[in-house]
Amino acid sequence: MGSGEADARPPQVRVLVVDDHALVRDSLRRALGAEPDLDAVGTTGTLAGAAELIHTLRPDVVLLDNALPDGRGAHAVDELVARHREAAVVLLTATLSLGVARAAVTHGAAGVVTKTRGVEPVLDAVRAAARGDAAVAPELLQRLLGRASRPAQALPPGTDKYAAVDLDLLARLAAGATLRDAAIARDLADDEVHALVARAAVALGGRSTLETLTRAAEAGLLVAS
């Protein structure tokens, strides 16, 4: 293979795995290592270990188990992201609880995925989080948003400060579109869509696309179809 071909390969997504079960950590590490676009750069079984490794390894994505011996992952997301703001955190859960998912999103999680459906949904969630998408299954996204998936016809009272937010774009994402899907539908460049989402995140106080969507729904900017 020539150097030109090697240089053309996309960079790998660097993933930190945080789970207190060694078998789960090893299984995820092997699964990530088998994918050409993913790389498990480290593993640990505690929040304390995660706080140290996220600072030193600077991963792109953190797979964070919720039930850890030194605390709940859902409530530690913002603390971890504060140590490396470029990291996207995907919460791993043994069973899907809407309350746990909401807590994770409120603390800045980019996604939530269960460990019981096999490894492929976990890998998909890692890739989605790395792209900046909401890394959740469509049915969970709708539950988190209260099934809000279209823009409000008029801004609710007191929400004039959100006038610059692109509600059509957020509605597309709330309905399950990826950032790439939205870019194609709107005939925009990828970086333009990312910029629009970033502007909405600033206005709404969201630290991820997923949190931005939930805040938009809570503010009444998105309504049920």
Secondary structure as UniProt FT lines:
FT   HELIX           3..8
FT   STRAND          13..18
FT   HELIX           22..33
FT   TURN            36..37
FT   STRAND          38..44
FT   HELIX           47..57
FT   STRAND          61..65
FT   STRAND          67..68
FT   TURN            69..70
FT   STRAND          71..72
FT   HELIX           73..75
FT   HELIX           77..83
FT   TURN            85..86
FT   STRAND          88..93
FT   HELIX           98..106
FT   TURN            107..108
FT   STRAND          111..114
FT   TURN            116..117
FT   HELIX           119..131
FT   HELIX           138..144
FT   TURN            145..147
FT   STRAND          148..151
FT   TURN            157..158
FT   HELIX           160..162
FT   TURN            163..164
FT   HELIX           167..174
FT   TURN            175..176
FT   HELIX           179..186
FT   HELIX           190..204
FT   HELIX           209..218
FT   TURN            219..220
FT   STRAND          222..224
//
